[in-house]
Amino acid sequence: MEKYLIAFDLDGTMLPKVSTLPDPVRDIIRRLKADGHIPVIASARPQVMCDWVYDAMGLDTLMICLNGSLILHPKDKSFTPRETVLSEEQIAMIWERALTAAPDPHQIYIEYGNDFWYLDEAIESSYWSNRLELSRSMPITDMSKAPHTKANRIVFFHRDPAKNAAIESALADCEDLFWQTLHSEDKNGVRFYRTMIFDKRVNKLVGVRAAQELYGIPDERVLTFGDEWNDYGMLQAFKGGYALKGSSADRDGAAQITDDTCAECGVAKTLERLFYAEKQ
């Protein structure tokens, strides 16, 4: 049997809600693992938010966290974690420029591994509430200077998108950085805009390549599944890339489409068809 590497995003791909893993999704991953294939989580989440999914799926493989800025192996202590992070000096520079260009942010988050800094306890969503609950969390009490830490990413929230645009302009000459501004709604339905800033090298594809190297899997036996902009690298690198039906990756034409949506267990249905349909 030829082994396949199956790398998948979590939120909006395998999980329709922050703390919901549908039985069909869990079961197909467990079955594929039992049959010798290599399922790998590739998520924007930190390890502390991936662990319960990893355990529920019965995984013993490498884990790609924080959009590929942290690659680790929970079951193999001999595996040296690989991280691509913003230095303390970069965080200090970003902090100064962002707050000068766009003062009075609604919220700030800084993530480094399982550590989490935040400006205000009024957390914006169930995802971030879960992050706060599970992490070693530290409130930001002094706005005059950035916390002394490296970081996987720093996130600035504003209600006015012009302030996010001002942050982007303030960082325009920083060729070693990458940022993305998205909008969402908080628990009260009020729209906010968040600018997420990373090291430019951060990409989930880096983690998938590390998994290929570790397990000896060629490109033609890699399947990837995702739904958002941070999945595009790993979706477009392989012929076996799949965008979730109805997702932004689907609308953008990032890859071929899964058999159904995340809410309807589209990844499970696709994997069932690819691996087991002919045997039934």
C-alpha positions as CSV (number, residue, x, y, z in Angstrom):
1,M,0.0,0.0,0.0
2,E,1.2,3.5,-0.8
3,K,1.1,5.8,2.2
4,Y,-0.4,9.3,1.8
5,L,0.3,12.4,3.8
6,I,-3.0,14.1,4.6
7,A,-2.5,17.6,5.9
8,F,-5.6,19.5,7.1
9,D,-6.6,22.8,8.6
10,L,-9.0,22.7,11.6
11,D,-11.3,25.7,11.9
12,G,-13.7,25.9,9.0
13,T,-12.2,22.7,7.5
14,M,-12.5,19.9,10.0
15,L,-14.2,21.8,12.8
16,P,-17.5,23.7,12.1
17,K,-17.3,25.3,15.5
18,V,-14.3,26.0,17.8
19,S,-14.9,23.0,20.1
20,T,-16.8,20.7,17.7
21,L,-15.2,17.7,16.0
22,P,-17.9,15.8,14.1
23,D,-17.8,12.0,14.5
24,P,-17.5,11.3,10.7
25,V,-14.4,13.5,10.5
26,R,-12.8,11.9,13.6
27,D,-13.7,8.4,12.3
28,I,-12.3,8.8,8.8
29,I,-9.0,10.1,10.2
30,R,-8.7,7.3,12.6
31,R,-9.4,4.8,9.9
32,L,-6.8,6.3,7.5
33,K,-4.2,6.3,10.3
34,A,-5.0,2.6,11.1
35,D,-4.5,1.8,7.4
36,G,-1.0,3.3,7.5
37,H,-1.6,6.8,6.1
38,I,-0.2,9.9,7.8
39,P,-2.8,12.5,8.9
40,V,-1.2,15.9,10.0
41,I,-2.9,18.9,11.6
42,A,-1.9,22.2,9.9
43,S,-3.6,25.0,11.8
44,A,-3.4,28.6,12.8
45,R,-4.0,27.4,16.4
46,P,-1.3,27.0,19.0
47,Q,-0.6,23.5,20.3
48,V,-2.7,24.0,23.4
49,M,-5.8,24.4,21.2
50,C,-4.9,21.5,18.9
51,D,-4.1,18.9,21.5
52,W,-7.7,17.7,22.1
53,V,-8.3,17.3,18.4
54,Y,-4.9,15.4,18.0
55,D,-5.9,13.1,20.9
56,A,-9.5,12.6,19.6
57,M,-8.2,11.6,16.2
58,G,-5.7,9.2,17.8
59,L,-2.7,10.9,16.1
60,D,0.9,10.3,16.7
61,T,2.3,12.5,13.9
62,L,4.0,15.9,13.5
63,M,1.8,19.0,14.2
64,I,1.9,22.2,12.3
65,C,0.8,25.1,14.5
66,L,0.4,28.9,14.3
67,N,0.2,28.9,10.5
68,G,3.4,27.0,10.1
69,S,5.5,29.2,12.4
70,L,5.8,26.3,14.9
71,I,6.4,22.7,13.8
72,L,6.6,20.2,16.6
73,H,6.0,16.5,17.4
74,P,3.9,15.9,20.5
75,K,4.8,12.2,20.6
76,D,8.4,12.3,19.6
77,K,10.7,14.1,22.1
78,S,13.7,13.5,19.8
79,F,12.1,15.8,17.2
80,T,13.5,19.3,17.5
81,P,10.7,21.9,17.2
82,R,11.1,24.4,14.4
83,E,9.9,28.0,14.8
84,T,9.8,31.0,12.6
85,V,9.1,34.0,14.8
86,L,9.3,37.8,15.2
87,S,12.2,38.8,17.4
88,E,11.9,41.0,20.5
89,E,13.4,43.8,18.4
90,Q,10.8,43.4,15.7
91,I,8.0,43.3,18.1
92,A,9.2,46.5,19.7
93,M,9.5,48.2,16.3
94,I,6.0,47.0,15.1
95,W,4.5,48.1,18.4
96,E,6.0,51.6,18.1
97,R,5.0,52.1,14.5
98,A,1.5,50.6,14.8
99,L,0.5,52.6,17.9
100,T,2.0,55.8,16.4
101,A,0.1,55.3,13.1
102,A,-3.1,54.1,14.7
103,P,-3.4,54.9,18.5
104,D,-6.0,53.6,20.8
105,P,-6.5,50.1,19.4
106,H,-9.6,48.2,20.4
107,Q,-7.6,45.1,21.2
108,I,-4.0,43.7,20.8
109,Y,-3.0,40.1,20.9
110,I,0.5,38.7,20.9
111,E,1.0,34.9,20.5
112,Y,4.2,33.0,21.2
113,G,3.6,29.3,21.4
114,N,1.1,28.6,24.1
115,D,1.7,32.1,25.7
116,F,-0.9,34.8,25.0
117,W,-0.8,38.5,25.7
118,Y,-4.0,40.6,25.4
119,L,-5.0,44.2,26.0
120,D,-8.5,43.8,27.2
121,E,-10.5,40.9,28.6
122,A,-13.4,41.7,26.3
123,I,-12.3,38.9,23.9
124,E,-13.8,39.2,20.5
125,S,-15.0,35.7,19.7
126,S,-15.3,32.1,20.9
127,Y,-12.0,31.2,19.2
128,W,-10.1,33.9,21.1
129,S,-12.0,33.2,24.3
130,N,-10.8,29.6,24.0
131,R,-7.3,30.8,23.4
132,L,-7.4,32.9,26.5
133,E,-8.8,30.1,28.6
134,L,-6.2,27.4,27.6
135,S,-3.1,29.6,27.3
136,R,-0.7,31.0,29.8
137,S,-2.3,34.4,29.4
138,M,-0.9,37.8,30.4
139,P,-2.7,41.2,30.3
140,I,-0.9,44.1,28.7
141,T,-0.9,46.8,31.3
142,D,1.8,49.2,30.0
143,M,1.1,50.6,26.6
144,S,4.3,52.6,26.5
145,K,6.4,49.6,25.4
146,A,5.8,46.2,23.9
147,P,6.0,43.1,26.1
148,H,9.5,41.6,26.0
149,T,8.9,38.5,24.0
150,K,9.5,36.8,20.7
151,A,6.2,36.1,18.9
152,N,4.6,33.9,16.2
153,R,2.3,36.8,15.4
154,I,1.0,40.1,16.8
155,V,-2.6,41.3,16.0
156,F,-4.0,44.8,16.2
157,F,-7.8,45.3,16.3
158,H,-9.6,48.5,15.3
159,R,-13.2,49.4,14.6
160,D,-12.2,51.9,11.9
161,P,-10.5,50.2,8.9
162,A,-8.6,53.4,8.1
163,K,-6.5,52.7,11.2
164,N,-5.6,49.2,10.0
165,A,-4.6,50.7,6.7
166,A,-2.4,53.2,8.6
167,I,-0.7,50.3,10.3
168,E,0.0,48.6,6.9
169,S,1.4,51.9,5.6
170,A,3.7,52.3,8.6
171,L,5.2,48.8,8.0
172,A,5.4,49.1,4.2
173,D,9.2,49.3,4.2
174,C,9.6,46.1,6.3
175,E,10.4,43.5,3.7
176,D,10.8,40.8,6.3
177,L,7.2,41.0,7.4
178,F,3.9,39.8,6.1
179,W,0.5,41.0,7.2
180,Q,-3.2,40.4,6.5
181,T,-6.1,42.5,7.5
182,L,-9.5,40.8,7.9
183,H,-12.9,41.8,9.2
184,S,-15.2,39.9,11.6
185,E,-18.0,40.6,14.0
186,D,-17.8,40.4,17.7
187,K,-20.3,38.6,20.0
188,N,-22.6,41.6,19.8
189,G,-22.6,41.7,16.0
190,V,-20.3,44.8,15.8
191,R,-17.8,44.7,13.0
192,F,-14.1,45.0,13.8
193,Y,-10.9,44.8,11.7
194,R,-7.8,42.9,12.7
195,T,-4.3,43.2,11.2
196,M,-2.2,40.1,11.8
197,I,1.6,40.5,11.4
198,F,4.0,37.6,10.9
199,D,7.5,36.9,9.8
200,K,7.4,36.8,6.0
201,R,8.6,33.2,5.8
202,V,5.6,31.8,7.7
203,N,3.5,29.4,5.7
204,K,1.8,26.2,6.4
205,L,3.5,24.7,3.3
206,V,6.8,24.9,5.2
207,G,5.3,22.5,7.8
208,V,3.9,20.2,5.1
209,R,7.4,20.0,3.5
210,A,8.8,19.2,6.9
211,A,6.3,16.3,7.2
212,Q,7.2,15.1,3.8
213,E,10.8,15.0,4.7
214,L,10.2,13.2,8.0
215,Y,7.9,10.6,6.5
216,G,9.4,10.3,3.1
217,I,6.3,11.2,1.1
218,P,6.6,12.6,-2.5
219,D,4.4,15.4,-3.8
220,E,2.1,13.0,-5.7
221,R,1.0,11.4,-2.5
222,V,0.2,14.5,-0.5
223,L,-3.4,15.6,0.1
224,T,-4.1,19.0,1.7
225,F,-7.4,20.5,2.9
226,G,-8.2,24.1,3.9
227,D,-10.7,27.0,3.6
228,E,-8.9,30.3,4.0
229,W,-6.0,32.6,2.8
230,N,-3.5,31.0,5.2
231,D,-4.1,27.6,3.5
232,Y,-3.5,28.7,0.0
233,G,0.2,27.8,0.0
234,M,-0.3,24.2,0.9
235,L,-3.4,23.9,-1.3
236,Q,-1.8,25.2,-4.4
237,A,1.5,23.3,-4.1
238,F,0.0,19.9,-4.7
239,K,-2.3,18.3,-7.2
240,G,-4.1,16.8,-4.2
241,G,-5.1,20.2,-2.7
242,Y,-8.7,20.6,-1.8
243,A,-10.6,23.8,-0.9
244,L,-13.7,23.4,1.3
245,K,-16.9,23.8,-0.7
246,G,-18.4,27.2,0.0
247,S,-15.3,28.7,1.6
248,S,-13.3,31.7,0.6
249,A,-10.7,29.3,-0.8
250,D,-13.4,27.8,-3.0
251,R,-14.6,31.3,-4.1
252,D,-11.0,32.3,-5.0
253,G,-10.4,29.2,-7.0
254,A,-7.5,28.2,-4.8
255,A,-7.9,24.4,-5.5
256,Q,-10.3,21.7,-6.5
257,I,-13.4,21.5,-4.2
258,T,-14.3,19.0,-1.5
259,D,-17.5,17.0,-1.9
260,D,-19.4,19.1,0.6
261,T,-19.0,22.0,3.1
262,C,-17.3,21.9,6.5
263,A,-20.7,21.8,8.2
264,E,-21.6,18.7,6.2
265,C,-18.3,17.0,6.9
266,G,-16.9,17.7,3.4
267,V,-13.4,16.5,4.1
268,A,-14.7,13.2,5.5
269,K,-16.9,12.6,2.4
270,T,-14.0,13.4,0.1
271,L,-11.6,11.1,1.9
272,E,-14.2,8.3,2.0
273,R,-14.6,8.6,-1.8
274,L,-10.8,8.8,-2.5
275,F,-9.8,5.9,-0.4
276,Y,-12.7,3.6,0.2
277,A,-15.5,4.1,-2.4
278,E,-14.1,1.5,-4.8
279,K,-13.9,-1.1,-2.0
280,Q,-17.6,-0.9,-1.1
